[in-house]
Amino acid sequence: MRHGKKFALTIAVGGALTLSAPLLHSVAQETDAALAQSIDGGGRARMNLAGRLTVLGQTVAATACMLDSGYDIAHERDVLEEAHEDFTRLLWALEHGDMTVGIPTPERNRSAVVAIRDIHAIWEPMDASAIALLEGDHP
């Protein structure tokens, strides 16, 4: 992949992540409302997870920029790989539940489910781009 294509990819990833932040905030708000109804349903964990996903998304964008610039490639590739894996795992947990992160049940709040689907629509091309960077021509 030539430098120009990588830069375009980096910009696209960063832009998509910027768009996903309000969706994650929406998930957190919907979960906050549900928390009032059920403390044991993982509401606090869902709120924390939505915030963590925002940070991980920003990390994916930042490390893509660093890889594109050629800065500390080995380290940035490790950071990207970890952030990518964590984002994928935690988004799944937010949607389906995962007791290892404190969410005992799948998300049932309709507004939150819609917001999670919207995040998936943004994440899918970013996911493919991150994988392409990880498997790309960086040493």
HELIX and SHEET records of a PDB file:
HELIX    1   1 HIS A    3  GLN A   37  1                                  35    
HELIX    2   2 ILE A   39  GLY A   41  5                                   3    
HELIX    3   3 GLY A   43  SER A   69  1                                  27    
HELIX    4   4 ILE A   73  HIS A   96  1                                  24    
HELIX    5   5 MET A   99  VAL A  101  5                                   3    
HELIX    6   6 ARG A  110  LEU A  134  1                                  25    
END                                                                             
